[in-house]
Amino acid sequence: MDDKVFQQLVNLIRIQCTQDEICAVLDMSEQTLNSRLKERGFKNYRDCYTKHSSEGRAALRRMQWKSAETGHWDAQKWLGKQILGQKERQEVENTLGVSDPLSELLAEISAAGRKVTDGDR
């Protein structure tokens, strides 16, 4: 495997291509791919993938971070969820006038709790 083909392999790994996809693009079998990687000092495809796949994820994170810094709201929201564990709250309003037994039960429990708390004062 010459340097040009190896660089193509690394670029495919960086964009998280599967081994099957890489073999199809490079027009070689998994066995041949593993043999060529051994010639370059890797144990096997997995060893090479482990080394280079994180480079692609880091580049993607860098691009997302730059988008967030420039005020791109979607990037800021996504990074907040991924890194800070933030979540979106969703409230549902019953506009159909249909009885919701669970909501009614929760309201009764909440009201009963307030009565006990108020009575303890």
Backbone as XML, in Angstrom:
<?xml version="1.0"?>
<chain id="A" units="angstrom">
  <residue number="1" name="MET">
    <atom name="N" x="0.864" y="-1.173" z="0.000"/>
    <atom name="CA" x="0.000" y="0.000" z="0.000"/>
    <atom name="C" x="0.910" y="1.236" z="0.000"/>
  </residue>
  <residue number="2" name="ASP">
    <atom name="N" x="0.795" y="2.033" z="-1.052"/>
    <atom name="CA" x="1.637" y="3.232" z="-1.115"/>
    <atom name="C" x="1.066" y="4.337" z="-0.223"/>
  </residue>
  <residue number="3" name="ASP">
    <atom name="N" x="1.825" y="5.414" z="-0.090"/>
    <atom name="CA" x="1.429" y="6.505" z="0.813"/>
    <atom name="C" x="0.105" y="7.139" z="0.410"/>
  </residue>
  <residue number="4" name="LYS">
    <atom name="N" x="-0.143" y="7.258" z="-0.888"/>
    <atom name="CA" x="-1.387" y="7.877" z="-1.372"/>
    <atom name="C" x="-2.604" y="7.037" z="-0.960"/>
  </residue>
  <residue number="5" name="VAL">
    <atom name="N" x="-2.524" y="5.734" z="-1.131"/>
    <atom name="CA" x="-3.624" y="4.837" z="-0.758"/>
    <atom name="C" x="-3.789" y="4.826" z="0.763"/>
  </residue>
  <residue number="6" name="PHE">
    <atom name="N" x="-2.663" y="4.818" z="1.481"/>
    <atom name="CA" x="-2.747" y="4.842" z="2.937"/>
    <atom name="C" x="-3.422" y="6.125" z="3.420"/>
  </residue>
  <residue number="7" name="GLN">
    <atom name="N" x="-3.086" y="7.258" z="2.814"/>
    <atom name="CA" x="-3.716" y="8.522" z="3.210"/>
    <atom name="C" x="-5.213" y="8.494" z="2.904"/>
  </residue>
  <residue number="8" name="GLN">
    <atom name="N" x="-5.584" y="7.885" z="1.800"/>
    <atom name="CA" x="-7.005" y="7.732" z="1.464"/>
    <atom name="C" x="-7.691" y="6.875" z="2.531"/>
  </residue>
  <residue number="9" name="LEU">
    <atom name="N" x="-7.037" y="5.802" z="2.947"/>
    <atom name="CA" x="-7.563" y="4.940" z="4.010"/>
    <atom name="C" x="-7.771" y="5.743" z="5.299"/>
  </residue>
  <residue number="10" name="VAL">
    <atom name="N" x="-6.771" y="6.514" z="5.692"/>
    <atom name="CA" x="-6.862" y="7.319" z="6.917"/>
    <atom name="C" x="-8.010" y="8.325" z="6.807"/>
  </residue>
  <residue number="11" name="ASN">
    <atom name="N" x="-8.154" y="8.954" z="5.646"/>
    <atom name="CA" x="-9.242" y="9.917" z="5.455"/>
    <atom name="C" x="-10.612" y="9.241" z="5.562"/>
  </residue>
  <residue number="12" name="LEU">
    <atom name="N" x="-10.730" y="8.041" z="5.044"/>
    <atom name="CA" x="-11.994" y="7.294" z="5.148"/>
    <atom name="C" x="-12.278" y="6.923" z="6.606"/>
  </residue>
  <residue number="13" name="ILE">
    <atom name="N" x="-11.251" y="6.537" z="7.336"/>
    <atom name="CA" x="-11.425" y="6.226" z="8.761"/>
    <atom name="C" x="-11.857" y="7.477" z="9.512"/>
  </residue>
  <residue number="14" name="ARG">
    <atom name="N" x="-11.256" y="8.609" z="9.196"/>
    <atom name="CA" x="-11.594" y="9.858" z="9.895"/>
    <atom name="C" x="-13.052" y="10.245" z="9.731"/>
  </residue>
  <residue number="15" name="ILE">
    <atom name="N" x="-13.666" y="9.869" z="8.610"/>
    <atom name="CA" x="-15.093" y="10.181" z="8.441"/>
    <atom name="C" x="-15.978" y="8.989" z="8.839"/>
  </residue>
  <residue number="16" name="GLN">
    <atom name="N" x="-15.362" y="8.069" z="9.612"/>
    <atom name="CA" x="-16.071" y="6.967" z="10.252"/>
    <atom name="C" x="-16.651" y="5.942" z="9.280"/>
  </residue>
  <residue number="17" name="CYS">
    <atom name="N" x="-15.993" y="5.742" z="8.130"/>
    <atom name="CA" x="-16.431" y="4.695" z="7.211"/>
    <atom name="C" x="-16.198" y="3.329" z="7.851"/>
  </residue>
  <residue number="18" name="THR">
    <atom name="N" x="-17.025" y="2.378" z="7.487"/>
    <atom name="CA" x="-16.864" y="1.017" z="7.994"/>
    <atom name="C" x="-15.756" y="0.311" z="7.210"/>
  </residue>
  <residue number="19" name="GLN">
    <atom name="N" x="-15.323" y="-0.817" z="7.742"/>
    <atom name="CA" x="-14.288" y="-1.589" z="7.058"/>
    <atom name="C" x="-14.798" y="-2.061" z="5.698"/>
  </residue>
  <residue number="20" name="ASP">
    <atom name="N" x="-16.048" y="-2.481" z="5.627"/>
    <atom name="CA" x="-16.621" y="-2.915" z="4.343"/>
    <atom name="C" x="-16.597" y="-1.779" z="3.321"/>
  </residue>
  <residue number="21" name="GLU">
    <atom name="N" x="-16.960" y="-0.582" z="3.758"/>
    <atom name="CA" x="-16.972" y="0.581" z="2.856"/>
    <atom name="C" x="-15.553" y="0.898" z="2.381"/>
  </residue>
  <residue number="22" name="ILE">
    <atom name="N" x="-14.613" y="0.852" z="3.304"/>
    <atom name="CA" x="-13.221" y="1.152" z="2.959"/>
    <atom name="C" x="-12.686" y="0.124" z="1.965"/>
  </residue>
  <residue number="23" name="CYS">
    <atom name="N" x="-12.957" y="-1.140" z="2.207"/>
    <atom name="CA" x="-12.503" y="-2.189" z="1.287"/>
    <atom name="C" x="-13.114" y="-1.989" z="-0.106"/>
  </residue>
  <residue number="24" name="ALA">
    <atom name="N" x="-14.377" y="-1.584" z="-0.151"/>
    <atom name="CA" x="-15.026" y="-1.340" z="-1.444"/>
    <atom name="C" x="-14.362" y="-0.168" z="-2.170"/>
  </residue>
  <residue number="25" name="VAL">
    <atom name="N" x="-14.092" y="0.914" z="-1.459"/>
    <atom name="CA" x="-13.464" y="2.089" z="-2.080"/>
    <atom name="C" x="-12.051" y="1.768" z="-2.546"/>
  </residue>
  <residue number="26" name="LEU">
    <atom name="N" x="-11.305" y="1.040" z="-1.713"/>
    <atom name="CA" x="-9.919" y="0.718" z="-2.059"/>
    <atom name="C" x="-9.805" y="-0.510" z="-2.955"/>
  </residue>
  <residue number="27" name="ASP">
    <atom name="N" x="-10.936" y="-1.159" z="-3.200"/>
    <atom name="CA" x="-11.002" y="-2.351" z="-4.057"/>
    <atom name="C" x="-10.051" y="-3.442" z="-3.581"/>
  </residue>
  <residue number="28" name="MET">
    <atom name="N" x="-10.208" y="-3.796" z="-2.284"/>
    <atom name="CA" x="-9.417" y="-4.894" z="-1.725"/>
    <atom name="C" x="-10.235" y="-5.634" z="-0.666"/>
  </residue>
  <residue number="29" name="SER">
    <atom name="N" x="-9.849" y="-6.856" z="-0.406"/>
    <atom name="CA" x="-10.546" y="-7.658" z="0.602"/>
    <atom name="C" x="-10.088" y="-7.238" z="2.001"/>
  </residue>
  <residue number="30" name="GLU">
    <atom name="N" x="-10.832" y="-7.685" z="3.004"/>
    <atom name="CA" x="-10.439" y="-7.412" z="4.393"/>
    <atom name="C" x="-9.075" y="-8.040" z="4.688"/>
  </residue>
  <residue number="31" name="GLN">
    <atom name="N" x="-8.865" y="-9.229" z="4.165"/>
    <atom name="CA" x="-7.593" y="-9.922" z="4.386"/>
    <atom name="C" x="-6.430" y="-9.129" z="3.787"/>
  </residue>
  <residue number="32" name="THR">
    <atom name="N" x="-6.617" y="-8.633" z="2.578"/>
    <atom name="CA" x="-5.563" y="-7.832" z="1.935"/>
    <atom name="C" x="-5.337" y="-6.539" z="2.709"/>
  </residue>
  <residue number="33" name="LEU">
    <atom name="N" x="-6.416" y="-5.901" z="3.136"/>
    <atom name="CA" x="-6.298" y="-4.668" z="3.916"/>
    <atom name="C" x="-5.486" y="-4.914" z="5.188"/>
  </residue>
  <residue number="34" name="ASN">
    <atom name="N" x="-5.817" y="-5.979" z="5.898"/>
    <atom name="CA" x="-5.076" y="-6.301" z="7.125"/>
    <atom name="C" x="-3.607" y="-6.591" z="6.835"/>
  </residue>
  <residue number="35" name="SER">
    <atom name="N" x="-3.331" y="-7.288" z="5.740"/>
    <atom name="CA" x="-1.939" y="-7.589" z="5.365"/>
    <atom name="C" x="-1.169" y="-6.310" z="5.067"/>
  </residue>
  <residue number="36" name="ARG">
    <atom name="N" x="-1.792" y="-5.401" z="4.309"/>
    <atom name="CA" x="-1.117" y="-4.138" z="3.969"/>
    <atom name="C" x="-0.871" y="-3.281" z="5.213"/>
  </residue>
  <residue number="37" name="LEU">
    <atom name="N" x="-1.811" y="-3.322" z="6.153"/>
    <atom name="CA" x="-1.636" y="-2.545" z="7.386"/>
    <atom name="C" x="-0.549" y="-3.137" z="8.261"/>
  </residue>
  <residue number="38" name="LYS">
    <atom name="N" x="-0.410" y="-4.442" z="8.266"/>
    <atom name="CA" x="0.687" y="-5.081" z="9.011"/>
    <atom name="C" x="2.033" y="-4.642" z="8.449"/>
  </residue>
  <residue number="39" name="GLU">
    <atom name="N" x="2.102" y="-4.496" z="7.120"/>
    <atom name="CA" x="3.336" y="-4.028" z="6.478"/>
    <atom name="C" x="3.696" y="-2.610" z="6.936"/>
  </residue>
  <residue number="40" name="ARG">
    <atom name="N" x="2.685" y="-1.853" z="7.365"/>
    <atom name="CA" x="2.895" y="-0.478" z="7.830"/>
    <atom name="C" x="3.040" y="-0.401" z="9.354"/>
  </residue>
  <residue number="41" name="GLY">
    <atom name="N" x="3.083" y="-1.557" z="10.024"/>
    <atom name="CA" x="3.338" y="-1.574" z="11.460"/>
    <atom name="C" x="2.108" y="-1.652" z="12.360"/>
  </residue>
  <residue number="42" name="PHE">
    <atom name="N" x="0.941" y="-1.807" z="11.772"/>
    <atom name="CA" x="-0.276" y="-1.961" z="12.571"/>
    <atom name="C" x="-0.533" y="-3.441" z="12.817"/>
  </residue>
  <residue number="43" name="LYS">
    <atom name="N" x="-1.194" y="-3.765" z="13.910"/>
    <atom name="CA" x="-1.550" y="-5.155" z="14.199"/>
    <atom name="C" x="-2.582" y="-5.652" z="13.200"/>
  </residue>
  <residue number="44" name="ASN">
    <atom name="N" x="-3.571" y="-4.777" z="12.915"/>
    <atom name="CA" x="-4.667" y="-5.114" z="12.017"/>
    <atom name="C" x="-5.475" y="-3.837" z="11.735"/>
  </residue>
  <residue number="45" name="TYR">
    <atom name="N" x="-6.579" y="-3.995" z="11.046"/>
    <atom name="CA" x="-7.431" y="-2.845" z="10.716"/>
    <atom name="C" x="-7.916" y="-2.141" z="11.980"/>
  </residue>
  <residue number="46" name="ARG">
    <atom name="N" x="-8.352" y="-2.910" z="12.975"/>
    <atom name="CA" x="-8.880" y="-2.329" z="14.219"/>
    <atom name="C" x="-7.843" y="-1.420" z="14.878"/>
  </residue>
  <residue number="47" name="ASP">
    <atom name="N" x="-6.591" y="-1.824" z="14.862"/>
    <atom name="CA" x="-5.508" y="-1.028" z="15.437"/>
    <atom name="C" x="-5.383" y="0.319" z="14.707"/>
  </residue>
  <residue number="48" name="CYS">
    <atom name="N" x="-5.425" y="0.277" z="13.398"/>
    <atom name="CA" x="-5.349" y="1.496" z="12.592"/>
    <atom name="C" x="-6.587" y="2.358" z="12.812"/>
  </residue>
  <residue number="49" name="TYR">
    <atom name="N" x="-7.750" y="1.718" z="12.836"/>
    <atom name="CA" x="-9.014" y="2.442" z="13.038"/>
    <atom name="C" x="-9.021" y="3.156" z="14.387"/>
  </residue>
  <residue number="50" name="THR">
    <atom name="N" x="-8.580" y="2.465" z="15.419"/>
    <atom name="CA" x="-8.546" y="3.055" z="16.761"/>
    <atom name="C" x="-7.661" y="4.303" z="16.775"/>
  </residue>
  <residue number="51" name="LYS">
    <atom name="N" x="-6.534" y="4.239" z="16.094"/>
    <atom name="CA" x="-5.614" y="5.373" z="16.068"/>
    <atom name="C" x="-6.199" y="6.573" z="15.334"/>
  </residue>
  <residue number="52" name="HIS">
    <atom name="N" x="-6.835" y="6.353" z="14.200"/>
    <atom name="CA" x="-7.221" y="7.475" z="13.331"/>
    <atom name="C" x="-8.685" y="7.909" z="13.438"/>
  </residue>
  <residue number="53" name="SER">
    <atom name="N" x="-9.572" y="7.085" z="13.957"/>
    <atom name="CA" x="-10.985" y="7.488" z="14.018"/>
    <atom name="C" x="-11.201" y="8.648" z="14.990"/>
  </residue>
  <residue number="54" name="SER">
    <atom name="N" x="-10.396" y="8.707" z="16.042"/>
    <atom name="CA" x="-10.550" y="9.799" z="17.006"/>
    <atom name="C" x="-10.158" y="11.142" z="16.384"/>
  </residue>
  <residue number="55" name="GLU">
    <atom name="N" x="-9.288" y="11.124" z="15.395"/>
    <atom name="CA" x="-8.902" y="12.357" z="14.700"/>
    <atom name="C" x="-10.113" y="12.971" z="14.001"/>
  </residue>
  <residue number="56" name="GLY">
    <atom name="N" x="-10.919" y="12.127" z="13.389"/>
    <atom name="CA" x="-12.125" y="12.609" z="12.708"/>
    <atom name="C" x="-13.147" y="13.155" z="13.683"/>
  </residue>
  <residue number="57" name="ARG">
    <atom name="N" x="-13.332" y="12.462" z="14.811"/>
    <atom name="CA" x="-14.282" y="12.949" z="15.818"/>
    <atom name="C" x="-13.818" y="14.273" z="16.410"/>
  </residue>
  <residue number="58" name="ALA">
    <atom name="N" x="-12.514" y="14.404" z="16.618"/>
    <atom name="CA" x="-11.972" y="15.660" z="17.155"/>
    <atom name="C" x="-12.174" y="16.802" z="16.157"/>
  </residue>
  <residue number="59" name="ALA">
    <atom name="N" x="-11.982" y="16.543" z="14.872"/>
    <atom name="CA" x="-12.187" y="17.574" z="13.852"/>
    <atom name="C" x="-13.652" y="18.003" z="13.802"/>
  </residue>
  <residue number="60" name="LEU">
    <atom name="N" x="-14.559" y="17.030" z="13.897"/>
    <atom name="CA" x="-15.984" y="17.350" z="13.904"/>
    <atom name="C" x="-16.352" y="18.179" z="15.131"/>
  </residue>
  <residue number="61" name="ARG">
    <atom name="N" x="-15.837" y="17.804" z="16.269"/>
    <atom name="CA" x="-16.105" y="18.557" z="17.503"/>
    <atom name="C" x="-15.571" y="19.994" z="17.375"/>
  </residue>
  <residue number="62" name="ARG">
    <atom name="N" x="-14.393" y="20.139" z="16.769"/>
    <atom name="CA" x="-13.806" y="21.463" z="16.563"/>
    <atom name="C" x="-14.731" y="22.331" z="15.699"/>
  </residue>
  <residue number="63" name="MET">
    <atom name="N" x="-15.259" y="21.754" z="14.619"/>
    <atom name="CA" x="-16.165" y="22.494" z="13.738"/>
    <atom name="C" x="-17.452" y="22.869" z="14.465"/>
  </residue>
  <residue number="64" name="GLN">
    <atom name="N" x="-17.999" y="21.945" z="15.255"/>
    <atom name="CA" x="-19.214" y="22.237" z="16.021"/>
    <atom name="C" x="-18.950" y="23.351" z="17.024"/>
  </residue>
  <residue number="65" name="TRP">
    <atom name="N" x="-17.806" y="23.300" z="17.658"/>
    <atom name="CA" x="-17.465" y="24.310" z="18.662"/>
    <atom name="C" x="-17.367" y="25.687" z="18.005"/>
  </residue>
  <residue number="66" name="LYS">
    <atom name="N" x="-16.725" y="25.746" z="16.840"/>
    <atom name="CA" x="-16.619" y="27.018" z="16.119"/>
    <atom name="C" x="-18.003" y="27.545" z="15.750"/>
  </residue>
  <residue number="67" name="SER">
    <atom name="N" x="-18.901" y="26.660" z="15.314"/>
    <atom name="CA" x="-20.267" y="27.072" z="14.988"/>
    <atom name="C" x="-20.955" y="27.630" z="16.223"/>
  </residue>
  <residue number="68" name="ALA">
    <atom name="N" x="-20.776" y="26.974" z="17.348"/>
    <atom name="CA" x="-21.405" y="27.437" z="18.592"/>
    <atom name="C" x="-20.850" y="28.798" z="18.994"/>
  </residue>
  <residue number="69" name="GLU">
    <atom name="N" x="-19.540" y="28.994" z="18.829"/>
    <atom name="CA" x="-18.921" y="30.264" z="19.203"/>
    <atom name="C" x="-19.397" y="31.425" z="18.334"/>
  </residue>
  <residue number="70" name="THR">
    <atom name="N" x="-19.785" y="31.129" z="17.108"/>
    <atom name="CA" x="-20.261" y="32.192" z="16.218"/>
    <atom name="C" x="-21.745" y="32.452" z="16.381"/>
  </residue>
  <residue number="71" name="GLY">
    <atom name="N" x="-22.365" y="31.813" z="17.383"/>
    <atom name="CA" x="-23.768" y="32.082" z="17.672"/>
    <atom name="C" x="-24.750" y="31.133" z="17.020"/>
  </residue>
  <residue number="72" name="HIS">
    <atom name="N" x="-24.268" y="30.065" z="16.447"/>
    <atom name="CA" x="-25.164" y="29.092" z="15.818"/>
    <atom name="C" x="-25.924" y="28.364" z="16.920"/>
  </residue>
  <residue number="73" name="TRP">
    <atom name="N" x="-27.193" y="28.695" z="17.075"/>
    <atom name="CA" x="-28.004" y="28.214" z="18.186"/>
    <atom name="C" x="-28.105" y="26.694" z="18.227"/>
  </residue>
  <residue number="74" name="ASP">
    <atom name="N" x="-28.296" y="26.058" z="17.075"/>
    <atom name="CA" x="-28.423" y="24.592" z="17.064"/>
    <atom name="C" x="-27.162" y="23.918" z="17.587"/>
  </residue>
  <residue number="75" name="ALA">
    <atom name="N" x="-26.007" y="24.436" z="17.203"/>
    <atom name="CA" x="-24.743" y="23.868" z="17.684"/>
    <atom name="C" x="-24.606" y="24.074" z="19.186"/>
  </residue>
  <residue number="76" name="GLN">
    <atom name="N" x="-24.987" y="25.240" z="19.676"/>
    <atom name="CA" x="-24.913" y="25.508" z="21.116"/>
    <atom name="C" x="-25.832" y="24.561" z="21.885"/>
  </residue>
  <residue number="77" name="LYS">
    <atom name="N" x="-27.037" y="24.386" z="21.373"/>
    <atom name="CA" x="-28.006" y="23.509" z="22.034"/>
    <atom name="C" x="-27.518" y="22.064" z="22.046"/>
  </residue>
  <residue number="78" name="TRP">
    <atom name="N" x="-27.013" y="21.593" z="20.909"/>
    <atom name="CA" x="-26.556" y="20.213" z="20.828"/>
    <atom name="C" x="-25.373" y="19.981" z="21.756"/>
  </residue>
  <residue number="79" name="LEU">
    <atom name="N" x="-24.394" y="20.902" z="21.753"/>
    <atom name="CA" x="-23.240" y="20.747" z="22.638"/>
    <atom name="C" x="-23.661" y="20.806" z="24.105"/>
  </residue>
  <residue number="80" name="GLY">
    <atom name="N" x="-24.633" y="21.655" z="24.433"/>
    <atom name="CA" x="-25.140" y="21.713" z="25.805"/>
    <atom name="C" x="-25.715" y="20.377" z="26.236"/>
  </residue>
  <residue number="81" name="LYS">
    <atom name="N" x="-26.444" y="19.724" z="25.341"/>
    <atom name="CA" x="-27.012" y="18.412" z="25.659"/>
    <atom name="C" x="-25.918" y="17.359" z="25.804"/>
  </residue>
  <residue number="82" name="GLN">
    <atom name="N" x="-24.950" y="17.381" z="24.893"/>
    <atom name="CA" x="-23.911" y="16.354" z="24.891"/>
    <atom name="C" x="-22.908" y="16.527" z="26.019"/>
  </residue>
  <residue number="83" name="ILE">
    <atom name="N" x="-22.457" y="17.750" z="26.234"/>
    <atom name="CA" x="-21.362" y="17.981" z="27.179"/>
    <atom name="C" x="-21.868" y="18.342" z="28.568"/>
  </residue>
  <residue number="84" name="LEU">
    <atom name="N" x="-22.918" y="19.142" z="28.623"/>
    <atom name="CA" x="-23.411" y="19.632" z="29.917"/>
    <atom name="C" x="-24.586" y="18.826" z="30.453"/>
  </residue>
  <residue number="85" name="GLY">
    <atom name="N" x="-25.083" y="17.880" z="29.667"/>
    <atom name="CA" x="-26.205" y="17.056" z="30.122"/>
    <atom name="C" x="-27.520" y="17.819" z="30.186"/>
  </residue>
  <residue number="86" name="GLN">
    <atom name="N" x="-27.627" y="18.913" z="29.437"/>
    <atom name="CA" x="-28.856" y="19.706" z="29.449"/>
    <atom name="C" x="-29.946" y="18.992" z="28.667"/>
  </residue>
  <residue number="87" name="LYS">
    <atom name="N" x="-31.191" y="19.254" z="29.045"/>
    <atom name="CA" x="-32.340" y="18.633" z="28.389"/>
    <atom name="C" x="-33.385" y="19.688" z="28.089"/>
  </residue>
  <residue number="88" name="GLU">
    <atom name="N" x="-34.225" y="19.375" z="27.130"/>
    <atom name="CA" x="-35.345" y="20.256" z="26.821"/>
    <atom name="C" x="-36.564" y="19.771" z="27.589"/>
  </residue>
  <residue number="89" name="ARG">
    <atom name="N" x="-37.286" y="20.701" z="28.168"/>
    <atom name="CA" x="-38.526" y="20.355" z="28.855"/>
    <atom name="C" x="-39.665" y="20.497" z="27.869"/>
  </residue>
  <residue number="90" name="GLN">
    <atom name="N" x="-40.553" y="19.543" z="27.894"/>
    <atom name="CA" x="-41.722" y="19.605" z="27.029"/>
    <atom name="C" x="-42.963" y="19.565" z="27.899"/>
  </residue>
  <residue number="91" name="GLU">
    <atom name="N" x="-43.819" y="20.535" z="27.695"/>
    <atom name="CA" x="-45.081" y="20.567" z="28.423"/>
    <atom name="C" x="-46.191" y="20.280" z="27.441"/>
  </residue>
  <residue number="92" name="VAL">
    <atom name="N" x="-47.134" y="19.465" z="27.865"/>
    <atom name="CA" x="-48.257" y="19.103" z="27.021"/>
    <atom name="C" x="-49.521" y="19.676" z="27.634"/>
  </residue>
  <residue number="93" name="GLU">
    <atom name="N" x="-50.270" y="20.364" z="26.813"/>
    <atom name="CA" x="-51.516" y="20.961" z="27.288"/>
    <atom name="C" x="-52.675" y="20.155" z="26.736"/>
  </residue>
  <residue number="94" name="ASN">
    <atom name="N" x="-53.618" y="19.816" z="27.592"/>
    <atom name="CA" x="-54.789" y="19.059" z="27.183"/>
    <atom name="C" x="-55.820" y="20.043" z="26.638"/>
  </residue>
  <residue number="95" name="THR">
    <atom name="N" x="-55.917" y="20.120" z="25.308"/>
    <atom name="CA" x="-56.844" y="21.056" z="24.671"/>
    <atom name="C" x="-58.094" y="20.358" z="24.162"/>
  </residue>
  <residue number="96" name="LEU">
    <atom name="N" x="-58.155" y="19.047" z="24.349"/>
    <atom name="CA" x="-59.295" y="18.294" z="23.838"/>
    <atom name="C" x="-60.424" y="18.180" z="24.859"/>
  </residue>
  <residue number="97" name="GLY">
    <atom name="N" x="-60.131" y="18.552" z="26.096"/>
    <atom name="CA" x="-61.149" y="18.436" z="27.134"/>
    <atom name="C" x="-61.399" y="16.997" z="27.552"/>
  </residue>
  <residue number="98" name="VAL">
    <atom name="N" x="-60.525" y="16.106" z="27.180"/>
    <atom name="CA" x="-60.658" y="14.693" z="27.521"/>
    <atom name="C" x="-60.006" y="14.471" z="28.880"/>
  </residue>
  <residue number="99" name="SER">
    <atom name="N" x="-60.681" y="13.693" z="29.708"/>
    <atom name="CA" x="-60.171" y="13.410" z="31.041"/>
    <atom name="C" x="-58.897" y="12.582" z="30.961"/>
  </residue>
  <residue number="100" name="ASP">
    <atom name="N" x="-57.921" y="12.952" z="31.764"/>
    <atom name="CA" x="-56.657" y="12.230" z="31.837"/>
    <atom name="C" x="-56.525" y="11.696" z="33.260"/>
  </residue>
  <residue number="101" name="PRO">
    <atom name="N" x="-56.830" y="10.422" z="33.488"/>
    <atom name="CA" x="-56.832" y="9.870" z="34.847"/>
    <atom name="C" x="-55.505" y="10.038" z="35.579"/>
  </residue>
  <residue number="102" name="LEU">
    <atom name="N" x="-54.393" y="9.901" z="34.901"/>
    <atom name="CA" x="-53.106" y="10.030" z="35.556"/>
    <atom name="C" x="-52.887" y="11.463" z="36.038"/>
  </residue>
  <residue number="103" name="SER">
    <atom name="N" x="-53.195" y="12.430" z="35.203"/>
    <atom name="CA" x="-53.046" y="13.830" z="35.607"/>
    <atom name="C" x="-53.956" y="14.161" z="36.777"/>
  </residue>
  <residue number="104" name="GLU">
    <atom name="N" x="-55.168" y="13.636" z="36.731"/>
    <atom name="CA" x="-56.100" y="13.891" z="37.832"/>
    <atom name="C" x="-55.577" y="13.278" z="39.134"/>
  </residue>
  <residue number="105" name="LEU">
    <atom name="N" x="-55.043" y="12.069" z="39.071"/>
    <atom name="CA" x="-54.487" y="11.411" z="40.247"/>
    <atom name="C" x="-53.300" y="12.191" z="40.800"/>
  </residue>
  <residue number="106" name="LEU">
    <atom name="N" x="-52.416" y="12.628" z="39.922"/>
    <atom name="CA" x="-51.263" y="13.411" z="40.363"/>
    <atom name="C" x="-51.694" y="14.730" z="40.991"/>
  </residue>
  <residue number="107" name="ALA">
    <atom name="N" x="-52.713" y="15.354" z="40.452"/>
    <atom name="CA" x="-53.221" y="16.609" z="41.017"/>
    <atom name="C" x="-53.806" y="16.362" z="42.403"/>
  </residue>
  <residue number="108" name="GLU">
    <atom name="N" x="-54.524" y="15.251" z="42.572"/>
    <atom name="CA" x="-55.090" y="14.917" z="43.879"/>
    <atom name="C" x="-53.982" y="14.658" z="44.898"/>
  </residue>
  <residue number="109" name="ILE">
    <atom name="N" x="-52.960" y="13.923" z="44.505"/>
    <atom name="CA" x="-51.839" y="13.638" z="45.412"/>
    <atom name="C" x="-51.141" y="14.932" z="45.796"/>
  </residue>
  <residue number="110" name="SER">
    <atom name="N" x="-50.925" y="15.795" z="44.828"/>
    <atom name="CA" x="-50.279" y="17.070" z="45.092"/>
    <atom name="C" x="-51.115" y="17.920" z="46.045"/>
  </residue>
  <residue number="111" name="ALA">
    <atom name="N" x="-52.437" y="17.962" z="45.817"/>
    <atom name="CA" x="-53.330" y="18.741" z="46.678"/>
    <atom name="C" x="-53.352" y="18.161" z="48.090"/>
  </residue>
  <residue number="112" name="ALA">
    <atom name="N" x="-53.363" y="16.838" z="48.206"/>
    <atom name="CA" x="-53.361" y="16.199" z="49.517"/>
    <atom name="C" x="-52.066" y="16.523" z="50.268"/>
  </residue>
  <residue number="113" name="GLY">
    <atom name="N" x="-50.961" y="16.553" z="49.557"/>
    <atom name="CA" x="-49.684" y="16.896" z="50.166"/>
    <atom name="C" x="-49.667" y="18.322" z="50.667"/>
  </residue>
  <residue number="114" name="ARG">
    <atom name="N" x="-50.291" y="19.236" z="49.908"/>
    <atom name="CA" x="-50.342" y="20.635" z="50.337"/>
    <atom name="C" x="-51.203" y="20.773" z="51.588"/>
  </residue>
  <residue number="115" name="LYS">
    <atom name="N" x="-52.302" y="20.014" z="51.682"/>
    <atom name="CA" x="-53.177" y="20.092" z="52.829"/>
    <atom name="C" x="-52.439" y="19.647" z="54.099"/>
  </residue>
  <residue number="116" name="VAL">
    <atom name="N" x="-51.668" y="18.556" z="53.975"/>
    <atom name="CA" x="-50.924" y="18.052" z="55.124"/>
    <atom name="C" x="-49.868" y="19.073" z="55.539"/>
  </residue>
  <residue number="117" name="THR">
    <atom name="N" x="-49.159" y="19.610" z="54.561"/>
    <atom name="CA" x="-48.121" y="20.601" z="54.847"/>
    <atom name="C" x="-48.728" y="21.848" z="55.454"/>
  </residue>
  <residue number="118" name="ASP">
    <atom name="N" x="-49.851" y="22.326" z="54.914"/>
    <atom name="CA" x="-50.511" y="23.517" z="55.454"/>
    <atom name="C" x="-51.011" y="23.282" z="56.870"/>
  </residue>
  <residue number="119" name="GLY">
    <atom name="N" x="-51.479" y="22.066" z="57.137"/>
    <atom name="CA" x="-52.016" y="21.759" z="58.460"/>
    <atom name="C" x="-50.923" y="21.630" z="59.519"/>
  </residue>
  <residue number="120" name="ASP">
    <atom name="N" x="-49.689" y="21.401" z="59.087"/>
    <atom name="CA" x="-48.580" y="21.248" z="60.038"/>
    <atom name="C" x="-48.075" y="22.581" z="60.571"/>
  </residue>
  <residue number="121" name="ARG">
    <atom name="N" x="-48.482" y="23.678" z="60.002"/>
    <atom name="CA" x="-47.972" y="25.000" z="60.415"/>
    <atom name="C" x="-48.527" y="25.444" z="61.711"/>
  </residue>
</chain>
